[in-house]
């Protein structure tokens, strides 16, 4: 039961985070961010937010810094939009799946040549 609720909250947070980050965050360090996944712990105390950022490594690090600075604002907005007793602590991480997939795709193309 708890896992089902955590998954529902994670999906709702993913939807709301996409809107908050693109429309409400005015920090120039935050570039083009896509929220790829959200994992909420079973006790709803922590939420791991996986993001994908367009740009080079410097742009990615600046975006992560900007999001870390705006973490309090984002958490407050989430708390307003999703009615929970306690809003989960937010942890932002890069989603490495796309880069990993691209690397495998490149290796397979090289093997076919």
Chimera marker file (.cmm) of the C-alpha trace (Angstrom):
<marker_set name="trace">
<marker id="1" x="0.000" y="0.000" z="0.000" r="1" g="1" b="0" radius="0.5"/>
<marker id="2" x="2.784" y="2.409" z="0.949" r="1" g="1" b="0" radius="0.5"/>
<marker id="3" x="4.699" y="1.708" z="-2.263" r="1" g="1" b="0" radius="0.5"/>
<marker id="4" x="1.622" y="2.423" z="-4.368" r="1" g="1" b="0" radius="0.5"/>
<marker id="5" x="1.092" y="5.750" z="-2.614" r="1" g="1" b="0" radius="0.5"/>
<marker id="6" x="4.790" y="6.660" z="-2.980" r="1" g="1" b="0" radius="0.5"/>
<marker id="7" x="4.556" y="5.942" z="-6.722" r="1" g="1" b="0" radius="0.5"/>
<marker id="8" x="1.440" y="8.102" z="-7.103" r="1" g="1" b="0" radius="0.5"/>
<marker id="9" x="3.085" y="10.964" z="-5.235" r="1" g="1" b="0" radius="0.5"/>
<marker id="10" x="6.258" y="10.554" z="-7.333" r="1" g="1" b="0" radius="0.5"/>
<marker id="11" x="4.265" y="10.856" z="-10.570" r="1" g="1" b="0" radius="0.5"/>
<marker id="12" x="2.410" y="13.916" z="-9.297" r="1" g="1" b="0" radius="0.5"/>
<marker id="13" x="5.693" y="15.493" z="-8.163" r="1" g="1" b="0" radius="0.5"/>
<marker id="14" x="7.265" y="14.819" z="-11.572" r="1" g="1" b="0" radius="0.5"/>
<marker id="15" x="4.429" y="16.652" z="-13.297" r="1" g="1" b="0" radius="0.5"/>
<marker id="16" x="4.487" y="19.595" z="-10.890" r="1" g="1" b="0" radius="0.5"/>
<marker id="17" x="8.300" y="19.868" z="-10.840" r="1" g="1" b="0" radius="0.5"/>
<marker id="18" x="8.432" y="20.174" z="-14.609" r="1" g="1" b="0" radius="0.5"/>
<marker id="19" x="6.078" y="23.118" z="-14.472" r="1" g="1" b="0" radius="0.5"/>
<marker id="20" x="7.738" y="24.772" z="-11.457" r="1" g="1" b="0" radius="0.5"/>
<marker id="21" x="11.255" y="24.542" z="-12.881" r="1" g="1" b="0" radius="0.5"/>
<marker id="22" x="10.336" y="25.810" z="-16.339" r="1" g="1" b="0" radius="0.5"/>
<marker id="23" x="7.935" y="28.579" z="-15.321" r="1" g="1" b="0" radius="0.5"/>
<marker id="24" x="8.747" y="29.732" z="-11.781" r="1" g="1" b="0" radius="0.5"/>
<marker id="25" x="12.544" y="29.484" z="-11.475" r="1" g="1" b="0" radius="0.5"/>
<marker id="26" x="14.144" y="32.670" z="-12.796" r="1" g="1" b="0" radius="0.5"/>
<marker id="27" x="17.758" y="31.797" z="-11.927" r="1" g="1" b="0" radius="0.5"/>
<marker id="28" x="19.933" y="32.332" z="-15.035" r="1" g="1" b="0" radius="0.5"/>
<marker id="29" x="22.130" y="29.379" z="-14.011" r="1" g="1" b="0" radius="0.5"/>
<marker id="30" x="19.240" y="26.963" z="-14.519" r="1" g="1" b="0" radius="0.5"/>
<marker id="31" x="19.299" y="25.966" z="-18.162" r="1" g="1" b="0" radius="0.5"/>
<marker id="32" x="16.976" y="23.733" z="-20.131" r="1" g="1" b="0" radius="0.5"/>
<marker id="33" x="16.019" y="21.078" z="-17.571" r="1" g="1" b="0" radius="0.5"/>
<marker id="34" x="13.874" y="18.006" z="-18.075" r="1" g="1" b="0" radius="0.5"/>
<marker id="35" x="12.648" y="16.038" z="-15.063" r="1" g="1" b="0" radius="0.5"/>
<marker id="36" x="13.055" y="12.433" z="-16.186" r="1" g="1" b="0" radius="0.5"/>
<marker id="37" x="12.046" y="10.589" z="-13.023" r="1" g="1" b="0" radius="0.5"/>
<marker id="38" x="11.195" y="11.027" z="-9.351" r="1" g="1" b="0" radius="0.5"/>
<marker id="39" x="11.708" y="8.351" z="-6.710" r="1" g="1" b="0" radius="0.5"/>
<marker id="40" x="9.991" y="8.898" z="-3.359" r="1" g="1" b="0" radius="0.5"/>
<marker id="41" x="11.025" y="6.842" z="-0.340" r="1" g="1" b="0" radius="0.5"/>
<marker id="42" x="8.429" y="4.583" z="1.269" r="1" g="1" b="0" radius="0.5"/>
<marker id="43" x="8.059" y="6.859" z="4.289" r="1" g="1" b="0" radius="0.5"/>
<marker id="44" x="7.644" y="9.925" z="2.004" r="1" g="1" b="0" radius="0.5"/>
<marker id="45" x="10.566" y="11.714" z="3.676" r="1" g="1" b="0" radius="0.5"/>
<marker id="46" x="12.901" y="11.986" z="0.668" r="1" g="1" b="0" radius="0.5"/>
<marker id="47" x="12.416" y="12.452" z="-3.045" r="1" g="1" b="0" radius="0.5"/>
<marker id="48" x="15.234" y="11.799" z="-5.503" r="1" g="1" b="0" radius="0.5"/>
<marker id="49" x="14.681" y="13.894" z="-8.623" r="1" g="1" b="0" radius="0.5"/>
<marker id="50" x="16.491" y="12.772" z="-11.759" r="1" g="1" b="0" radius="0.5"/>
<marker id="51" x="17.103" y="15.545" z="-14.277" r="1" g="1" b="0" radius="0.5"/>
<marker id="52" x="18.516" y="15.830" z="-17.752" r="1" g="1" b="0" radius="0.5"/>
<marker id="53" x="20.191" y="19.084" z="-18.812" r="1" g="1" b="0" radius="0.5"/>
<marker id="54" x="21.099" y="20.247" z="-22.297" r="1" g="1" b="0" radius="0.5"/>
<marker id="55" x="24.591" y="21.666" z="-22.544" r="1" g="1" b="0" radius="0.5"/>
<marker id="56" x="28.172" y="20.930" z="-21.635" r="1" g="1" b="0" radius="0.5"/>
<marker id="57" x="29.494" y="19.802" z="-18.249" r="1" g="1" b="0" radius="0.5"/>
<marker id="58" x="29.855" y="23.375" z="-16.972" r="1" g="1" b="0" radius="0.5"/>
<marker id="59" x="26.222" y="24.152" z="-17.852" r="1" g="1" b="0" radius="0.5"/>
<marker id="60" x="25.107" y="20.984" z="-16.056" r="1" g="1" b="0" radius="0.5"/>
<marker id="61" x="26.989" y="21.882" z="-12.884" r="1" g="1" b="0" radius="0.5"/>
<marker id="62" x="25.647" y="25.445" z="-12.919" r="1" g="1" b="0" radius="0.5"/>
<marker id="63" x="22.109" y="24.111" z="-13.334" r="1" g="1" b="0" radius="0.5"/>
<marker id="64" x="22.579" y="21.747" z="-10.399" r="1" g="1" b="0" radius="0.5"/>
<marker id="65" x="23.899" y="24.643" z="-8.292" r="1" g="1" b="0" radius="0.5"/>
<marker id="66" x="20.938" y="26.832" z="-9.269" r="1" g="1" b="0" radius="0.5"/>
<marker id="67" x="18.463" y="24.094" z="-8.403" r="1" g="1" b="0" radius="0.5"/>
<marker id="68" x="20.191" y="23.486" z="-5.067" r="1" g="1" b="0" radius="0.5"/>
<marker id="69" x="19.821" y="27.195" z="-4.238" r="1" g="1" b="0" radius="0.5"/>
<marker id="70" x="16.136" y="27.127" z="-5.213" r="1" g="1" b="0" radius="0.5"/>
<marker id="71" x="15.435" y="23.897" z="-3.311" r="1" g="1" b="0" radius="0.5"/>
<marker id="72" x="13.508" y="25.663" z="-0.534" r="1" g="1" b="0" radius="0.5"/>
<marker id="73" x="11.305" y="27.549" z="-2.979" r="1" g="1" b="0" radius="0.5"/>
<marker id="74" x="10.653" y="24.393" z="-5.025" r="1" g="1" b="0" radius="0.5"/>
<marker id="75" x="9.782" y="22.429" z="-1.885" r="1" g="1" b="0" radius="0.5"/>
<marker id="76" x="7.352" y="25.142" z="-0.780" r="1" g="1" b="0" radius="0.5"/>
<marker id="77" x="5.664" y="25.142" z="-4.200" r="1" g="1" b="0" radius="0.5"/>
<marker id="78" x="5.376" y="21.341" z="-4.135" r="1" g="1" b="0" radius="0.5"/>
<marker id="79" x="3.849" y="21.557" z="-0.665" r="1" g="1" b="0" radius="0.5"/>
<marker id="80" x="1.220" y="24.006" z="-1.905" r="1" g="1" b="0" radius="0.5"/>
<marker id="81" x="0.324" y="21.959" z="-4.975" r="1" g="1" b="0" radius="0.5"/>
<marker id="82" x="0.372" y="18.486" z="-3.413" r="1" g="1" b="0" radius="0.5"/>
<marker id="83" x="-1.349" y="18.350" z="-0.055" r="1" g="1" b="0" radius="0.5"/>
<marker id="84" x="0.915" y="16.333" z="2.229" r="1" g="1" b="0" radius="0.5"/>
<marker id="85" x="1.572" y="16.602" z="5.952" r="1" g="1" b="0" radius="0.5"/>
<marker id="86" x="5.273" y="16.869" z="5.327" r="1" g="1" b="0" radius="0.5"/>
<marker id="87" x="6.808" y="17.709" z="1.971" r="1" g="1" b="0" radius="0.5"/>
<marker id="88" x="9.682" y="15.333" z="1.116" r="1" g="1" b="0" radius="0.5"/>
<marker id="89" x="13.295" y="16.526" z="1.192" r="1" g="1" b="0" radius="0.5"/>
<marker id="90" x="14.447" y="17.090" z="-2.411" r="1" g="1" b="0" radius="0.5"/>
<marker id="91" x="17.660" y="15.601" z="-3.798" r="1" g="1" b="0" radius="0.5"/>
<marker id="92" x="18.601" y="16.486" z="-7.384" r="1" g="1" b="0" radius="0.5"/>
<marker id="93" x="20.714" y="14.057" z="-9.430" r="1" g="1" b="0" radius="0.5"/>
<marker id="94" x="21.664" y="13.768" z="-13.078" r="1" g="1" b="0" radius="0.5"/>
<marker id="95" x="19.984" y="11.011" z="-15.058" r="1" g="1" b="0" radius="0.5"/>
<marker id="96" x="22.858" y="9.145" z="-16.673" r="1" g="1" b="0" radius="0.5"/>
<marker id="97" x="20.592" y="6.806" z="-18.664" r="1" g="1" b="0" radius="0.5"/>
<marker id="98" x="20.545" y="8.965" z="-21.800" r="1" g="1" b="0" radius="0.5"/>
<marker id="99" x="24.326" y="9.336" z="-21.955" r="1" g="1" b="0" radius="0.5"/>
<marker id="100" x="24.743" y="5.621" z="-21.279" r="1" g="1" b="0" radius="0.5"/>
<marker id="101" x="22.273" y="4.782" z="-24.061" r="1" g="1" b="0" radius="0.5"/>
<marker id="102" x="24.034" y="7.106" z="-26.493" r="1" g="1" b="0" radius="0.5"/>
<marker id="103" x="27.396" y="5.539" z="-25.670" r="1" g="1" b="0" radius="0.5"/>
<marker id="104" x="26.036" y="2.033" z="-26.290" r="1" g="1" b="0" radius="0.5"/>
<marker id="105" x="24.418" y="3.208" z="-29.535" r="1" g="1" b="0" radius="0.5"/>
<marker id="106" x="27.734" y="4.666" z="-30.716" r="1" g="1" b="0" radius="0.5"/>
<marker id="107" x="29.584" y="1.442" z="-29.879" r="1" g="1" b="0" radius="0.5"/>
<marker id="108" x="27.012" y="-0.650" z="-31.763" r="1" g="1" b="0" radius="0.5"/>
<marker id="109" x="27.206" y="1.620" z="-34.810" r="1" g="1" b="0" radius="0.5"/>
<marker id="110" x="31.018" y="1.363" z="-34.800" r="1" g="1" b="0" radius="0.5"/>
<marker id="111" x="30.796" y="-2.416" z="-34.607" r="1" g="1" b="0" radius="0.5"/>
<marker id="112" x="28.453" y="-2.524" z="-37.607" r="1" g="1" b="0" radius="0.5"/>
<marker id="113" x="30.887" y="-0.529" z="-39.759" r="1" g="1" b="0" radius="0.5"/>
<link id1="1" id2="2" r="1" g="1" b="0" radius="0.2"/>
<link id1="2" id2="3" r="1" g="1" b="0" radius="0.2"/>
<link id1="3" id2="4" r="1" g="1" b="0" radius="0.2"/>
<link id1="4" id2="5" r="1" g="1" b="0" radius="0.2"/>
<link id1="5" id2="6" r="1" g="1" b="0" radius="0.2"/>
<link id1="6" id2="7" r="1" g="1" b="0" radius="0.2"/>
<link id1="7" id2="8" r="1" g="1" b="0" radius="0.2"/>
<link id1="8" id2="9" r="1" g="1" b="0" radius="0.2"/>
<link id1="9" id2="10" r="1" g="1" b="0" radius="0.2"/>
<link id1="10" id2="11" r="1" g="1" b="0" radius="0.2"/>
<link id1="11" id2="12" r="1" g="1" b="0" radius="0.2"/>
<link id1="12" id2="13" r="1" g="1" b="0" radius="0.2"/>
<link id1="13" id2="14" r="1" g="1" b="0" radius="0.2"/>
<link id1="14" id2="15" r="1" g="1" b="0" radius="0.2"/>
<link id1="15" id2="16" r="1" g="1" b="0" radius="0.2"/>
<link id1="16" id2="17" r="1" g="1" b="0" radius="0.2"/>
<link id1="17" id2="18" r="1" g="1" b="0" radius="0.2"/>
<link id1="18" id2="19" r="1" g="1" b="0" radius="0.2"/>
<link id1="19" id2="20" r="1" g="1" b="0" radius="0.2"/>
<link id1="20" id2="21" r="1" g="1" b="0" radius="0.2"/>
<link id1="21" id2="22" r="1" g="1" b="0" radius="0.2"/>
<link id1="22" id2="23" r="1" g="1" b="0" radius="0.2"/>
<link id1="23" id2="24" r="1" g="1" b="0" radius="0.2"/>
<link id1="24" id2="25" r="1" g="1" b="0" radius="0.2"/>
<link id1="25" id2="26" r="1" g="1" b="0" radius="0.2"/>
<link id1="26" id2="27" r="1" g="1" b="0" radius="0.2"/>
<link id1="27" id2="28" r="1" g="1" b="0" radius="0.2"/>
<link id1="28" id2="29" r="1" g="1" b="0" radius="0.2"/>
<link id1="29" id2="30" r="1" g="1" b="0" radius="0.2"/>
<link id1="30" id2="31" r="1" g="1" b="0" radius="0.2"/>
<link id1="31" id2="32" r="1" g="1" b="0" radius="0.2"/>
<link id1="32" id2="33" r="1" g="1" b="0" radius="0.2"/>
<link id1="33" id2="34" r="1" g="1" b="0" radius="0.2"/>
<link id1="34" id2="35" r="1" g="1" b="0" radius="0.2"/>
<link id1="35" id2="36" r="1" g="1" b="0" radius="0.2"/>
<link id1="36" id2="37" r="1" g="1" b="0" radius="0.2"/>
<link id1="37" id2="38" r="1" g="1" b="0" radius="0.2"/>
<link id1="38" id2="39" r="1" g="1" b="0" radius="0.2"/>
<link id1="39" id2="40" r="1" g="1" b="0" radius="0.2"/>
<link id1="40" id2="41" r="1" g="1" b="0" radius="0.2"/>
<link id1="41" id2="42" r="1" g="1" b="0" radius="0.2"/>
<link id1="42" id2="43" r="1" g="1" b="0" radius="0.2"/>
<link id1="43" id2="44" r="1" g="1" b="0" radius="0.2"/>
<link id1="44" id2="45" r="1" g="1" b="0" radius="0.2"/>
<link id1="45" id2="46" r="1" g="1" b="0" radius="0.2"/>
<link id1="46" id2="47" r="1" g="1" b="0" radius="0.2"/>
<link id1="47" id2="48" r="1" g="1" b="0" radius="0.2"/>
<link id1="48" id2="49" r="1" g="1" b="0" radius="0.2"/>
<link id1="49" id2="50" r="1" g="1" b="0" radius="0.2"/>
<link id1="50" id2="51" r="1" g="1" b="0" radius="0.2"/>
<link id1="51" id2="52" r="1" g="1" b="0" radius="0.2"/>
<link id1="52" id2="53" r="1" g="1" b="0" radius="0.2"/>
<link id1="53" id2="54" r="1" g="1" b="0" radius="0.2"/>
<link id1="54" id2="55" r="1" g="1" b="0" radius="0.2"/>
<link id1="55" id2="56" r="1" g="1" b="0" radius="0.2"/>
<link id1="56" id2="57" r="1" g="1" b="0" radius="0.2"/>
<link id1="57" id2="58" r="1" g="1" b="0" radius="0.2"/>
<link id1="58" id2="59" r="1" g="1" b="0" radius="0.2"/>
<link id1="59" id2="60" r="1" g="1" b="0" radius="0.2"/>
<link id1="60" id2="61" r="1" g="1" b="0" radius="0.2"/>
<link id1="61" id2="62" r="1" g="1" b="0" radius="0.2"/>
<link id1="62" id2="63" r="1" g="1" b="0" radius="0.2"/>
<link id1="63" id2="64" r="1" g="1" b="0" radius="0.2"/>
<link id1="64" id2="65" r="1" g="1" b="0" radius="0.2"/>
<link id1="65" id2="66" r="1" g="1" b="0" radius="0.2"/>
<link id1="66" id2="67" r="1" g="1" b="0" radius="0.2"/>
<link id1="67" id2="68" r="1" g="1" b="0" radius="0.2"/>
<link id1="68" id2="69" r="1" g="1" b="0" radius="0.2"/>
<link id1="69" id2="70" r="1" g="1" b="0" radius="0.2"/>
<link id1="70" id2="71" r="1" g="1" b="0" radius="0.2"/>
<link id1="71" id2="72" r="1" g="1" b="0" radius="0.2"/>
<link id1="72" id2="73" r="1" g="1" b="0" radius="0.2"/>
<link id1="73" id2="74" r="1" g="1" b="0" radius="0.2"/>
<link id1="74" id2="75" r="1" g="1" b="0" radius="0.2"/>
<link id1="75" id2="76" r="1" g="1" b="0" radius="0.2"/>
<link id1="76" id2="77" r="1" g="1" b="0" radius="0.2"/>
<link id1="77" id2="78" r="1" g="1" b="0" radius="0.2"/>
<link id1="78" id2="79" r="1" g="1" b="0" radius="0.2"/>
<link id1="79" id2="80" r="1" g="1" b="0" radius="0.2"/>
<link id1="80" id2="81" r="1" g="1" b="0" radius="0.2"/>
<link id1="81" id2="82" r="1" g="1" b="0" radius="0.2"/>
<link id1="82" id2="83" r="1" g="1" b="0" radius="0.2"/>
<link id1="83" id2="84" r="1" g="1" b="0" radius="0.2"/>
<link id1="84" id2="85" r="1" g="1" b="0" radius="0.2"/>
<link id1="85" id2="86" r="1" g="1" b="0" radius="0.2"/>
<link id1="86" id2="87" r="1" g="1" b="0" radius="0.2"/>
<link id1="87" id2="88" r="1" g="1" b="0" radius="0.2"/>
<link id1="88" id2="89" r="1" g="1" b="0" radius="0.2"/>
<link id1="89" id2="90" r="1" g="1" b="0" radius="0.2"/>
<link id1="90" id2="91" r="1" g="1" b="0" radius="0.2"/>
<link id1="91" id2="92" r="1" g="1" b="0" radius="0.2"/>
<link id1="92" id2="93" r="1" g="1" b="0" radius="0.2"/>
<link id1="93" id2="94" r="1" g="1" b="0" radius="0.2"/>
<link id1="94" id2="95" r="1" g="1" b="0" radius="0.2"/>
<link id1="95" id2="96" r="1" g="1" b="0" radius="0.2"/>
<link id1="96" id2="97" r="1" g="1" b="0" radius="0.2"/>
<link id1="97" id2="98" r="1" g="1" b="0" radius="0.2"/>
<link id1="98" id2="99" r="1" g="1" b="0" radius="0.2"/>
<link id1="99" id2="100" r="1" g="1" b="0" radius="0.2"/>
<link id1="100" id2="101" r="1" g="1" b="0" radius="0.2"/>
<link id1="101" id2="102" r="1" g="1" b="0" radius="0.2"/>
<link id1="102" id2="103" r="1" g="1" b="0" radius="0.2"/>
<link id1="103" id2="104" r="1" g="1" b="0" radius="0.2"/>
<link id1="104" id2="105" r="1" g="1" b="0" radius="0.2"/>
<link id1="105" id2="106" r="1" g="1" b="0" radius="0.2"/>
<link id1="106" id2="107" r="1" g="1" b="0" radius="0.2"/>
<link id1="107" id2="108" r="1" g="1" b="0" radius="0.2"/>
<link id1="108" id2="109" r="1" g="1" b="0" radius="0.2"/>
<link id1="109" id2="110" r="1" g="1" b="0" radius="0.2"/>
<link id1="110" id2="111" r="1" g="1" b="0" radius="0.2"/>
<link id1="111" id2="112" r="1" g="1" b="0" radius="0.2"/>
<link id1="112" id2="113" r="1" g="1" b="0" radius="0.2"/>
</marker_set>
